[in-house]
């Protein structure tokens, strides 16, 4: 293995969490490689909110500014590539990329995020992150008091109804089929004059991702400005599992309070470890992972 392909830490995923981890490690003079495929889950989102100093900024602008700052540290390198495999070695790990490169490191950080699984509704994926949104703290203020839908069923629909009502009272639940709400939940929802529509949805009519109306399978329609939805997800990268990292029941990488996975010398941070999907959280957990990693290396070397 050539020395220039060998690092103290390889960070897989170069968005907010990965870059934050790299900054902590770069400032600690660690030799770091960031490998990123360039497909963040929020790439369609026009503006990022609820992150002080960056409120209303474009997500890509935040990431580009962060990358520029991180790469000022001489020991941090960035590789645009897709990691396709990894294996344990006697001294750490080897990482293999789609372009045929092989890199080695003593430690790994997975900041790879999650992949949202879009429902079989025409127009949903085009609206995702623009007018079909998942987080009121990130996007709710921009659609406050607007005609808003909740595309969910069961407990998720009930939770959203409680939460979103704080931003708008013009709220309708779309279960996209038979309601799975309990009678008690249904009664509480109706008490707040929130309609529950069980008709199956055919498509979302939109203009460049900006929602116009829901079109049902019976060809009836319902005009809306925004929809809250929480689609299913999976890990964007399967390599942590291949290396033995445990997942939680929710399908997230299991980590402790210091972002350590269940495999020694592998850390994870950001969306792949928590349901709390926010830029601020990703930055925070990335910073923790970098600092804890450096501390571990200083103890080993002392």
N, C-alpha and C positions, 0 to 999 in steps of 0.2 A: 504494500500500500504506500503510495507516494505521500510524503509529509504534508503536501498542500491539500490533500484530500482527507486529512485527519484532524479532528477537532475535539475540543473539550466537551462541547454540547452541540447537538443538532436539534434545531427547532423545526418541526414540520407544521407548516401553516404560518403565513406571514401577514396576517391581518392584525387587529388590535391586540389580542392576547399574545400572539407570537412576538410581535414587535415590542410590546411592553416587557416581556421576559428577556428579549435580546438586549434591550437598553440596560436593564439591571446587570446583566452578565457582561456586556461590553464595558460598562463603567467599572466593573470589577476586573478588567483586563483579561477576561476569558476569551479563548478562541472559539468563535461561534459561527455556525452556518445556519441560515434560514432558508428553507426550501418551500416555495409556494407555487401553487398551480394557477393562481390568478382568478379564482372563481368564488368570491365571498358570497355568503347567502343573502346579504343585503344589497347586492349589486343593482337591483331595480329601484331601491328606495331613494326618493329624490332628496330627502333631508333627514338629518339625524337630530334628535332632541333629547332633553333631560340629561345632558352631560355638560356640566359647567365649563365655560370657556369655549365650547364648541357648539352651543345650542343653535340649531338651524343650519348648520354647515352640511355640505354634501358628504356622505360617507366616504366616497373615494378621496375627497380632498383631505379629510382627517387622516386616512391611511397613508396617503402620499406624503403629507407633512411629517407624519410619524416615521415613515421609512427614511426620509431624507435626514432626519435628526439622528436616527439610530445608526445609519451608515457613516456618520461622521466619526464613529468610534472605529479605529483602525483594525481591531481584532474581529469585527463583525462583517460577515460576507453574506450576500443574498444570491440565491440561485432560483431562477424561474424554471420550474420543472414539476413533474408529478411523481411523487414517491409511490412505487408500486409494490415494494416488498422490504422486509427488514428481518434481520436475524441476530441472535445473541452470539457473541464471540468470547474468547477468554479474557479480553481486555475491555469489553463493552458491547458495542453493536455495530453492525454494518447496515447501511441503508442503500437501496437500489432505486434508481429513477427510470422514468420512461425513456429518457434519451440515452440510456445505457451507462450512466455514470454510477460509480460506487463511492460512498463516503463512509468514514468510520468515526465513532465518537465514544467517549466514556459514558455519557449520559444522553437521554433523549427527553424532549418536551413535545407533546402532541397538543397543538393548538389548532386543530383541524375542523372544529365546528361540527355542525350537523347538516344533514340534507333533508329538506322538507319534501314530503311526498304529497304531491298535488292531487286533490280529488278529481274524479272523472266528471268535471263540469267545464264545458267549453268557456274560455275566457278567464277562468280562475287564475291560472299561472301568469297571464299577462297583467292582471290587476294586483297580483301579490306584491305587497310592500308599497303599493301606491295608494289604492283605495280599498283593497282587501288587506286588513291589518291585524296584528295579533296583540299589540300592547298599547293600552290607553296612555300609559306614562310616556311612551315614545311618540305617539301620534294622536292621542285623544283630544288634545287642546285644539289642534288644527281642524277637527270636525265637530267641535262642541256645538250642541244645540241643533245639529243637522239631523236629517232623516236617516236613521242608522239601523242596520240589521245585525243580528247575531246568527251566524251559520254554525250551529252546534246542536248537540243533543245531550240529554241526561245531565249529569253533574256539571259538565263543562258549561252547558247552556245556562244552568242555574247560577253558577259562579259569575259568568259574564253578565247576566242580567242584574245581579246585585251590584257589580262593579261599574259597569258602563252607565248605569242610570245616574251616576254622579256627573257625567259629562253631557248627557242628553236624556230628555224624557220621551223623545220621539223615537221609540225603540220597538223593534219587532223581532221575534225569534223565528228562525227558519230551521226546522229539524230535518228537512230533506227526506221525509219519510215518517213513519209512525213515531210519535213522541215516546221517548224513554224516560221522561220526567216522572217522578213519583207524584201521587195525588197531592201530597203536602206541598211539594215544590210548585206544582201547577197552580194550586190555590194562592200561594204567595205571589207568584208572577202575575196572575190575573188581578189580584188586589191592587197592583200598581199599574193596571191598565196597559200591560205589555201583551200584545197579541201573540199567539203561537200558531204558526202556519206549518202544516205537516205535508204539504204538497211537494212532490219531487221536483228538483231543479234540473232544467235542461242546460241553461247557459247563463252567462253574465254578459249583458250588452255594455260595451265600454268604448271610449275613444282614447286610444293610446294609454290604456290602463286606468283611465278615469271612469269609474262606474256610472252607468246611466240607469240600468234597471235589471232586475232578475227576470228571467224568462222561465216559466215552469213547463213541465212536460205536457200539460194540457193547453199550452199556448197562451195562458194568461200571464200577466206581467205585474211587476211591483217596482215602482221607482224608488231609488235609494241614492244617497251620497257616499256611504261607506258601509263596509261589512267587517265585523270582527270575526276571526276564525282562527282556530289552532289546529292545523293539519297534523297528521302523523309525521314522524320523522325517523331517520336512522342515522347512524354514525357516518359522517362523510368519508372517513378513512377506517378501513377494517384492520389495519396493521396492529393497533394496540391489542385487539383481541387475539390476533395471530401470535403475538408475543406473550400472551398469557394474562393481560390486564382484565380484571373482572369488570362487568357492567352491572349497573343497578337494575331493579325491576322495570324502571322507566326507559332503559336502554342507554343510559348515560355512563360515561367512564367513572368508575368508583374511585374517589380521591378522599384523602383526609384533609384536615384544616390547613395543611401546608402544600396542597396540590400534589401530594405523592400518590401514585397509583398503587395497586397491590403487587406490582413487580418492582423489585429493587432497581434504582437508578432510572426509572421512567416516571416522568411527571406529566400532568395534563392540566390544561387551563382553558377558560372561555366557555363557549356554548356547549362543547362536547361533555362538560362535567356538571351542568346545572340547568334547570328549567328557566332560570332567571336570565333571559336573553337580553342583554343591554350592553352598549359600548362601554359604559362605566364599569360594569362588572367584569367584562373581558380584560380591560386594562388593569384592574385591581388584581385579579387572579394571576394574570401574566407576571405582574411585578412581584407578587409573592413567590411564584414558582422560581423566578430568576434569582431572587435573594436567598431563598432556602437552598437552591442548588449550589450557589457559590459558597454558602456557609458549609454545606456538606463537603465540598471539595477542599476547602481550607482545613477542615478537621482531618480529612484523610491525608493531606499533605504535610501536616504539622508534625 
